[in-house]
């Protein structure tokens, strides 16, 4: 399991950059983190309950709250703040960005939804 060694947020770029102890790093857009939140609102309570969250193109992160030495709670400016982003999950989000982002865009299109508010 990778541990985060550095976390930085660029408010202007709305980008969270995480460095890991295995030497890898990930630059994760706030919108991507919001729509892939590990919260029940997004994931539901089972694999068939996953929700596609539209309208988050301009979302930013207001706060990054450490949770022990294994996770952070991200407080988004749309006031979403549930779900803990573990180091393992952040690492996975970085490694699977292309596939997950394409799937999100496809789900929006399929459901007639938009990234815009």
N, C-alpha and C positions, 0 to 999 in steps of 0.2 A: 504494500500500500504506500502510495506517495504522500508525503507531507508537504504542505505549503510552506515555503521559506520567505516569500514576499508577496504582498498583495497591494496593488496600487490601482486607484481609480482616476481616470481622466474625465472630469466633468464636461469639458469641451467636446471630447470625442465620444462620450458616454460609453467608455470601454474599461472593463476590469481586466487587469493583467495580473496573472498569478504565476509565480515561479515555484517549481517543485524541487524537492531534494534529489530527484533522479536526474536533474539537469534539464528537464523539459519545462516549457512554459506555455501558457495559453492566453490569448487576447480574446476576451469574450464580450460582445456587445451587450449593453444593458437590456435591450429588447429581447435578445436571445435568452438571457438569464431569466427574464420575467416570464416568457412563454414556456420555458422549460423548468419552472420552479418546482421543487420537490413537494409542494404543498398539496393538500387534498383538493383545493379549489381547481388545480390544474390536472393532477393525476387521478383524482377521484379515489375511490376505495377499492379499485380493482382494475385490471388491464382494459376491460371493456367500458370503463367509465371516464377515460381520458377526455379532457375538454380542449378544444382549440380556442385560444384566447386571442381575439382580434383587437385591432386599434391601439397597438402599443409601440408604434414606430418611434414616437418621441419620448418614451419613458426613460427616466434616469434613475440613478441610485442616490438616495439622500444620506444613508448611513450604512456602515459596515460594522456589525457588532460581533466581536469574537464570542464563540461558544466553546468553552474549554479549550483544548488544543487540538480539536478535531474538525471544527466547522466554523462557519460564519452565518449570521442572519443578515440578509440584505433587506433594507427598507427602501422600497421603490417610491418614486414621487407620485404614483397613483395610490399610495398608502398600502399597497400589498406588502406584508411583512411576515407571512407565515411560511414555514418550510425552512429547514436547515440545509445549507449548502456545505456538505462535508468535503474534505480535501479530495476524497476518492471520487465524489460526484463531480466536482469542478474539473478534476483531471479527465474524467470520462467525457464531460461536456466539450472539453478542448479537443480530445482525440476523435470525437464523433461529430464535430461541428458541421462539416459539409453534408453528411447524410441527414442529420437531424433538421438542419435549416431547410434543406430541399423538401423534406417530408412536411415540415410546417407550412411552407409556401404552397405546396400541393394541397394540403388540407384546407387552407384558407380558400384557395381557388375552387375546390370541390364543393365547399359549403357556401360559396358566394360571399365570403367575408373579405375584409381588407385590413392591411397593416395600419391604415390611417384611422385616427379617432372619428 
